[in-house]
Amino acid sequence: MTPDRRSFLTNAGLAALAVGTGTLTGCGGRTSPGSPPAVGAALSIPVDSIPVGGGRILDNANYVITQPTEGEFRAFNKMCTHQGCPVSSVEDGEIHCRCHGARFSIEDGAVTNPPATEPLRAASATLNGDHVDIAD
């Protein structure tokens, strides 16, 4: 049986709505792309991939790793505490969220620019030779 025009348009509209809603979950649904490692699982990041005075946002895990001064490493959950968007860049000593403009310190995750009011959640960052091990 061939659907009538009204059924076709209704189903097409519902499908478009479902796709559009799924696209927005990264900015308010407190989810992020990719599969984070299991709770308690450690990650190991090469030291030379984390710039001094800056940081690196991991694509394959929910962390941003920073190196405020040479040899000093910090790790934070990369989800902005304002509405759950993943942070988007690390520049000029701050971690930036592009969704609403919140910024956080690379030293301690403290809010440096609202609308966020809570700091980024810290994780463990341990220097292990030429790698930094990250764990919750």
FIMARVO-759963 format. One record per residue (C-alpha): x, y, z; chain; residue number from 1; residue in three letters. Coordinates in nm, 2 decimals, padded with zeros to 4 digits. Each point is the difference from the previous one (the first is absolute). Example, Ala and Ser with C-alpha at 12.3 -4.5 7.8 and 13.67 -1.06 7.14 Angstrom:
> u/v/w/c/k/r
> 01.23/-00.45/00.78/A/1/Ala
> 00.14/00.34/-00.07/A/2/Ser
//
This chain:
> u/v/w/c/k/r
> 00.00/00.00/00.00/A/1/Met
> 00.14/00.34/-00.10/A/2/Thr
> -00.03/00.27/00.28/A/3/Pro
> -00.21/00.30/-00.07/A/4/Asp
> 00.16/00.34/-00.02/A/5/Arg
> -00.10/00.10/00.35/A/6/Arg
> 00.15/-00.31/00.16/A/7/Ser
> 00.32/00.04/-00.21/A/8/Phe
> 00.05/00.36/00.11/A/9/Leu
> -00.08/-00.08/00.36/A/10/Thr
> 00.25/-00.28/00.01/A/11/Asn
> 00.27/00.21/-00.18/A/12/Ala
> -00.05/00.28/00.25/A/13/Gly
> 00.03/-00.23/00.30/A/14/Leu
> 00.32/-00.15/-00.15/A/15/Ala
> 00.15/00.34/-00.05/A/16/Ala
> -00.09/00.10/00.35/A/17/Leu
> 00.16/-00.32/00.14/A/18/Ala
> 00.32/00.07/-00.19/A/19/Val
> 00.01/00.37/00.10/A/20/Gly
> -00.06/-00.08/00.37/A/21/Thr
> 00.29/-00.26/-00.01/A/22/Gly
> 00.23/00.26/-00.14/A/23/Thr
> -00.06/00.24/00.29/A/24/Leu
> 00.07/-00.25/00.28/A/25/Thr
> 00.37/00.11/00.01/A/26/Gly
> -00.11/00.34/00.13/A/27/Cys
> -00.23/-00.07/00.28/A/28/Gly
> -00.06/-00.38/00.01/A/29/Gly
> 00.32/-00.05/00.20/A/30/Arg
> 00.12/-00.25/-00.25/A/31/Thr
> 00.30/00.00/-00.22/A/32/Ser
> 00.10/-00.17/-00.32/A/33/Pro
> 00.20/-00.32/00.01/A/34/Gly
> 00.03/-00.26/00.28/A/35/Ser
> 00.18/00.11/00.31/A/36/Pro
> 00.23/-00.26/00.16/A/37/Pro
> -00.15/-00.21/00.28/A/38/Ala
> -00.01/00.16/00.35/A/39/Val
> 00.34/-00.05/00.16/A/40/Gly
> 00.18/-00.07/-00.33/A/41/Ala
> 00.31/00.21/-00.04/A/42/Ala
> 00.10/00.19/-00.31/A/43/Leu
> 00.36/00.07/-00.10/A/44/Ser
> 00.07/00.32/-00.20/A/45/Ile
> 00.34/00.09/-00.14/A/46/Pro
> 00.15/00.30/00.18/A/47/Val
> 00.11/00.16/-00.33/A/48/Asp
> -00.36/00.02/-00.12/A/49/Ser
> -00.10/00.23/00.29/A/50/Ile
> 00.14/00.36/-00.06/A/51/Pro
> 00.15/00.20/00.29/A/52/Val
> -00.24/00.27/00.10/A/53/Gly
> -00.28/-00.17/-00.19/A/54/Gly
> -00.17/-00.34/-00.02/A/55/Gly
> -00.16/-00.27/-00.21/A/56/Arg
> -00.36/-00.10/-00.02/A/57/Ile
> -00.03/-00.38/-00.05/A/58/Leu
> -00.22/-00.12/-00.27/A/59/Asp
> -00.02/-00.36/00.13/A/60/Asn
> -00.07/00.08/00.36/A/61/Ala
> -00.18/00.26/00.22/A/62/Asn
> 00.31/00.19/00.10/A/63/Tyr
> 00.20/00.31/-00.06/A/64/Val
> 00.36/-00.02/00.10/A/65/Ile
> 00.20/00.32/00.07/A/66/Thr
> 00.36/00.09/00.08/A/67/Gln
> -00.01/00.34/00.17/A/68/Pro
> 00.38/00.00/00.05/A/69/Thr
> 00.26/-00.23/-00.13/A/70/Glu
> -00.02/-00.35/00.16/A/71/Gly
> -00.33/00.09/00.19/A/72/Glu
> -00.30/-00.19/-00.13/A/73/Phe
> -00.37/00.03/00.08/A/74/Arg
> -00.31/-00.19/-00.13/A/75/Ala
> -00.36/00.10/00.01/A/76/Phe
> -00.33/-00.14/-00.13/A/77/Asn
> -00.05/00.17/-00.33/A/78/Lys
> -00.38/00.06/00.04/A/79/Met
> -00.08/00.37/00.08/A/80/Cys
> -00.17/00.03/00.34/A/81/Thr
> -00.25/00.26/-00.15/A/82/His
> -00.21/-00.22/-00.23/A/83/Gln
> 00.22/-00.31/-00.07/A/84/Gly
> 00.16/00.10/-00.34/A/85/Cys
> 00.34/-00.14/-00.06/A/86/Pro
> 00.27/00.27/00.03/A/87/Val
> 00.13/00.11/-00.34/A/88/Ser
> 00.35/00.15/00.04/A/89/Ser
> 00.28/00.08/00.23/A/90/Val
> 00.15/00.35/-00.06/A/91/Glu
> 00.17/00.27/00.19/A/92/Asp
> 00.01/-00.20/00.33/A/93/Gly
> -00.37/-00.08/-00.01/A/94/Glu
> -00.23/-00.29/-00.11/A/95/Ile
> -00.28/00.14/-00.22/A/96/His
> -00.35/-00.12/-00.05/A/97/Cys
> -00.15/00.12/-00.33/A/98/Arg
> -00.36/-00.06/00.09/A/99/Cys
> -00.05/00.30/00.23/A/100/His
> 00.34/00.15/00.05/A/101/Gly
> 00.10/-00.15/00.34/A/102/Ala
> 00.37/-00.02/00.07/A/103/Arg
> 00.21/-00.20/00.26/A/104/Phe
> 00.35/00.03/00.13/A/105/Ser
> 00.25/-00.26/-00.13/A/106/Ile
> 00.16/00.00/00.35/A/107/Glu
> -00.30/-00.12/00.21/A/108/Asp
> -00.31/00.00/-00.22/A/109/Gly
> -00.15/00.30/00.18/A/110/Ala
> -00.25/00.21/-00.19/A/111/Val
> 00.17/00.31/-00.15/A/112/Thr
> -00.30/00.12/-00.21/A/113/Asn
> -00.37/-00.08/00.06/A/114/Pro
> -00.26/-00.12/-00.07/A/115/Pro
> 00.14/-00.31/00.17/A/116/Ala
> 00.01/00.03/00.38/A/117/Thr
> 00.16/-00.33/00.09/A/118/Glu
> 00.36/-00.11/-00.08/A/119/Pro
> 00.08/-00.28/-00.23/A/120/Leu
> 00.02/-00.33/00.19/A/121/Arg
> 00.37/-00.10/00.06/A/122/Ala
> 00.14/-00.34/-00.09/A/123/Ala
> 00.34/-00.15/00.09/A/124/Ser
> 00.29/00.09/-00.23/A/125/Ala
> 00.33/-00.19/00.09/A/126/Thr
> 00.33/00.04/-00.19/A/127/Leu
> 00.13/-00.34/-00.09/A/128/Asn
> 00.32/00.03/-00.21/A/129/Gly
> -00.09/00.16/-00.33/A/130/Asp
> -00.38/-00.04/00.05/A/131/His
> -00.26/00.14/00.23/A/132/Val
> -00.24/-00.26/00.15/A/133/Asp
> -00.36/00.13/00.04/A/134/Ile
> -00.26/-00.16/00.23/A/135/Ala
> -00.31/00.10/00.19/A/136/Asp
//
